[in-house]
């Protein structure tokens, strides 16, 4: 079995420095945990593009990550997730009582005592007063899930002209991605393939630095047209092709001299990239995966041999945990979201009573204006939508109150389940990295941007050893 160093280029490179993990604290495994706010680097990479200069930030904290095999980390996460499956796999809004509640009454009691303000604390200070075993478990999860910052040396200006159509958080994402991969790509430039390119912002930015030609693969003909036009205007050697990357024939575009890059390729799209890159023996891959819940086949959720052999068997519901991260909202949006959840939960309790079934019933989407109805009218409208007969004389008001009580319980139980969110995502990232290790690549895994820029901030950078020599 081939194993690569975690945070280290397998075989020949020195360990990367850990720059600005999410916390300055060191976890139980000697790994920085996860909440350190990044500080500006001494040099930006953009010169004339101030947004991107500000985007490339690293922490003043620098600490070596103890070398750890990607495969070994993957197995450690597998064991952790298996051992504590009852804490994260059951869905609080489906199960009226979590399986662990009878075994851990102290945890239930502590959760019940949390205020709404504590629940909303993004820094999870509520853990300070949690049962000691839960706090220790949370530290272990963070230690096993932590990714180092990939090395991001100062680079030349990417150019304000090329970047003027890129806005918001995408600026910071692209800046971090480019800084992490350009040192390897620029050492001996080969054609860059922008996988699911859109208008080709990422590929265009990279080849302006390396001078290499660009091949952009995109399904939407209009994006292909606009992207080609923009590259022609800049005088770049670029060709845009209208291609469905899920079609196995698309792999024919790839060859051993290329680097294939993708920023937030969703689900099956990034799985197809990895399979094609391995099949066609490309020189390198730089991938920031995304939307793991958009993988159609259950057997595709684990891609590596090691990941499949682990038999963690992640379900679609398990993958949804990654993308159900709480979002802080204000005012009307927050109130409406809370109302919808409480009313849905109230209706769920009602339908269990009416049907005599103790199980959760999947609830369809409904028109948003229904939230402006009274709860009784909402329930009757929803029942009609769901083909459920409600007794005409049934008093529905008590079920609204029960819904709000159930929401308070669900929010507290979700705190425990949410602790495992980084572990599930780290498992998936390392599984994809391990697939490339098994195919003979030298692999690095780490963060390329702050979570404020994107919660999907993991980047896999892989290069074939001796790949440059084979091209000559």
Residue, then its C-alpha position, 0 to 999 in steps of 0.5 A: x500500500x502506498x502512503x504519503x505524508x500528510x502536509x508533506x510531499x511524499x518521498x522528497x519534499x520537506x515538511x511545510x510550515x503550518x501557517x495560521x491554522x484556525x487556532x493558536x492552541x495546540x490540540x491533544x495530538x500536538x496539532x494546532x486546532x482551528x480558530x486563529x484569525x489570519x494576519x496580513x503577510x509581509x508581501x501581497x502577490x498582486x501589486x496593482x490588484x489591491x483586493x487580491x493583495x489583501x486576500x493573501x494573508x497568513x498567520x504570524x504563527x508558524x509551527x511544523x506539522x508533525x509528519x503523518x501519513x495521509x493513509x494513517x490519518x484516514x484510518x484514524x478518522x475512520x476509527x474515530x467516526x466508527x467509535x462515536x457513530x451514535x453521536x453524529x449519524x442519527x438525525x435529531x429532527x428525525x429521532x425524537x430521542x438520540x440513541x446516546x441520551x439514555x447512556x449519557x444523561x449528564x450530556x442531556x442535562x448539560x445541553x438542556x441548561x444552555x441558553x439560546x445565546x450560548x447556542x449561537x456562539x460561533x467560538x463554541x465557548x459552551x464547550x468549556x462547561x461541557x462534560x469533560x469527556x465531550x471536551x476531550x473528544x472535541x479536541x481529538x476531532x479537531x486534532x485529527x481534522x486539522x489541515x496545515x496551510x499550504x506554503x504560499x510564498x509571495x508571488x508577482x502581480x496577477x494583474x488588475x486587468x485580468x482580475x477585474x471581473x472577479x468579485x467578493x470571496x472568490x478573489x481570496x479563494x483564487x489568490x490562495x489557490x494560485x499562491x499554493x500551486x504556482x511554485x510547482x506549476x511554474x518550475x517547468x510550465x506545461x499546459x494547464x487544464x481548467x476543469x469545469x472552467x466557467x469563464x476560465x478565471x482560475x486557468x487564465x490567472x495561472x497561465x498569466x503567471x506561468x506563460x503556459x497554454x490554457x485548455x478550458x473545459x466547460x459545459x455551458x457554450x455561452x461561458x465557453x464563448x465569453x471565456x475565449x473572448x476574454x483570453x483572446x483580449x489578453x493575448x493568451x494562448x488559450x482554447x476553450x472547449x465545450x465538454x461534459x466532464x462526466x462523459x468518459x470520452x472527455x478524458x481524451x483531452x488530457x495527456x502526461x504533460x498537463x496540470x489539471x486544476x479545479x476550484x470547487x468542482x462539485x461531487x461527481x465532477x471532481x471524482x471524474x477529474x481524479x479518474x481522468x487524471x490518473x487514467x491519462x497520467x497527467x503531470x499534476x493535479x490541484x483540486x479544491x473539492x466541494x459538494x460531496x453530497x452531489x455524488x450520485x453513486x453510493x460506491x463513489x463516496x469513497x474513492x481510494x482503495x484504502x477508503x473503500x476498504x475502511x467500509x465507513x459507508x457514508x450515506x447521503x445523510x452523512x454527507x449532508x452534515x458537511x453542508x449543514x453548517x450553521x449560518x449566522x443570520x439577522x433580523x427577519x431572515x433568522x426569525x423566518x428560518x426559526x419559524x419554518x423549522x418550528x412549524x415543520x417540527x410541530x407538523x411532524x409531531x402532529x402527523x405522527x399522532x394522526x397517522x399513529x406512526x412513530x417515524x419521521x415522514x419526509x416533508x415536501x417543499x412548500x410555497x414561502x407565503x405559507x409562513x405568513x399564514x397562521x399555524x393552523x392554516x399552515x398545517x392544513x395546507x401542508x396536510x393537503x400537499x402531503x395527502x394527509x387527512x386531518x380531523x376537521x375539529x382538531x385544535x392545532x394551536x398546542x402543536x405549534x408550541x410543541x414545535x417550538x419546544x422540539x426546535x429548542x431540543x433539536x438545536x441542542x442535539x445538533x451541537x453534538x452532531x456538528x462537532x463531527x463535521x470537520x472529521x467527516x469532511x477531512x475524511x473525504x479530503x484525505x480519501x481523495x488525496x489517498x487515491x492520488x497516492x495510490x496512483x503514484x503521485x506525490x501529494x500535499x493536502x492543506x488549507x489554501x484560504x480562510x474559512x471566511x472566504x470559503x468553508x470548503x478551503x482544503x486543497x489537494x496538490x499532487x505531482x508525479x515524481x519524475x514527471x518533468x523528465x518523462x516529458x522530454 
